[in-house]
Amino acid sequence: MRLSAPRVEPVNLDRLDAEQRAALEPLLAADGGKVGGGRVLNIFRTLAHAPRALTAFLAWGSYILSKRNALSPRDRELVILRTGYNCRSGYEWTQHKRIGLGCKLSEIEIERIKAGPNAEGWSDLDRAMLSAADELTRDHFVSDDIWAALAPLGEKGRMDLVFTVGQYTQVSMILNSFGIQVEEGWETDPDLRA
């Protein structure tokens, strides 16, 4: 967490204007209006201040998190977590640690993500994906040697890896700059607290 309080307060769901309600409708309709463990997450309530941006954000994010993404859920979460960690986004790490555990990443692997691609225990492909996330968040470019090491993902898989890191770099910038706080009752990793 970069900030200990929001710069942009989440909207009050009881005081939505028509445009905000329309943008949040997919989230309000899911689970009878209860998303993210019984509530519309702070990220979405904050982005509702810009309803058209939220609508576009949800469409692209839906692709990244769907089966249309060529990365397996585990591989997707591996690179999302590394991206969130590189961007120092406590909210992103907190949210996707929960998701990663549900996508076959172990607690040990999730902790090892912080150490990066040179930590012991990664497969060659895991190491290449983590290295790509590092290069993209640092240099905004995947080097030739890492691109070659990502070949087992196929062309679309390599593209989707870049799309995924790009999406979650943007998400981390949003979370960090707007000061979006983790949901009540969630614990932020000590390495990423404000």
N, C-alpha and C positions, 0 to 999 in steps of 0.2 A: 504494500500500500504506500503510495507516495504521499497521500494526504489523509489526515485523520478525520476530516469532515468534508461533506460534499460542497463543491463549488456550484453545482447545479442540483437543486433538490429534486428528487423524484416527484412526479405528479401525484396528486391525491386521486385515487381511483373513483372517489365519490364526487369529484368536481371536474370531470373530463368534458371538454367541448366536443362537438360532433366529429371533427377531424381526428382528434386524439382517440376517441372511442373507436372510430373506424380502423385506425392503424393498430390499435391494441386488440381488436376483435378476435383475431386468430388465437391470441393468448388468453383472452377472457373466456372464449368458448371452450378451450381445452380444459379438461378435468373440471367442468362446471365452474370455470372462472378461477380455478386454483392451479397455478403452474409453479414449478420450482419448489415442490414440497408444501404446497398449500398457499402460494402467493405468486403474483406476477413479479418477476425478479426486478431488483433495483435498476439494472442496466436498461431494461425495456421501459420502465416507468420514467427513467431519466430521458431516454431518447424520444419519448412521446412529446417532449417539448418541440420536436421537429418531426411531425407525423409523417411527412412524405419521405424524409430520410429514413425513418424507422421502417416504413413499408419496404423500401429498397433494401435496407440492411437485412430484414428478415428473409427476403427472397434469396439473396446471395448466401446468407448464412444457412438457409435450408439446404442449398446445394452442397455446401461444404460438409454438413453433418449428415448427409443422406447416403444411401447406397449407390447413388450415381457417382459419388467420389470413388475413384479407383483404389484409394488407400483403404486397407482394412480398418475397422474401428480402432484396433489397438495401435496401428501405425499412425493413424490420424491423431490419436490422443498423445502419442509419444512426441510428435512434432508440435502439437499445440502446447503441451506442457513446457517443452524446451523454449518455445517462442515466448510464452508468458513469463517464464523465469528470466530469459534474456532481457525482456522488456521491464522487468521488476514490477510485474502486475500481480499484486497480492490477490485481487478479486479473481483474475483469470485462473491463477494457480489453484485457488480454493475451489472454484466451480469445477474445473476440469480434472482435478485430482479425484473428485467424487465420480465423475464420468469415466475417467481412466480405470479406476478400480472395477467398474462394471464392464469394461472392455478388455479384460484379461491382462491388464498391467498389474504387477504385484506392488505391494508397499515398498519392497526393496528396490524394484526398478524405478518407481516414482522418485524415491529419494536419490537414486543414482543419476537420474536425469539432471539434477542440479550440478553434478560433477562433470557432465558433458560427455562427448563422444570418446574421450580418452580413458574413461573409467573402465575398470576390469568388468568383464561379464557380458559386454554387448556382442551381438552377432555382427558380421561385416555389414549387413544391410542396415541394422539399427544404427551402427556407427556412422554410416554414410548419411542416413536420414537426419541424425542429430547434427552432423557436420554441415549439412545443407541448411538446416534451420539456423545454425550459428552464422554461416556465411551470408544468408539472406538478411538476418537482423543486423548484421555488422556492415556488410558491403553492398547489400541489395543485388547480389549476383552469385550464382553457383559456378564454381570453378570447373574446369574441364575434368580434372581427376575425380572430383566428387560426382559430377554429372555421370561420368562413366561408371562409378561405383553404384549409382542408383539404377543401372540398367535392368536389374531384376523387376523393378516396378513397371517397366514398359514405358512407352512414350506418354500415354495418358496419365499413368501413375506419377511420373516425374512432373508433368504439368500440374496435376492436382496437389502434389506436395508444395509447389511454389504458390498455387492459389491459397492453400490452407495456411501457410506461413504468412502470406500477405494479408489474408483476412484477419488472422489473430494478432498480427502486428498492429493493424488498424484498431482492432478491438482493444488491445492493450493501451494504445494512445488515447482512445476515448475514455476508458476506465480511469487511467492515471490522471489525465488532464481535467476531467469533470469531477474527479474526487468521488466516484461511485463507491459506496461502502458495501462490504459483504452483508449478506442477509443476516438478520438478527438470529443469534444462536450458532452461526457458523464461525469456525476458528480459522484465522489467517495464519499461515505458516510463519514461524518466528523469523525465518530468514527474509521474509517479505513484508514485515510490518512497517508502518510509518515511523 
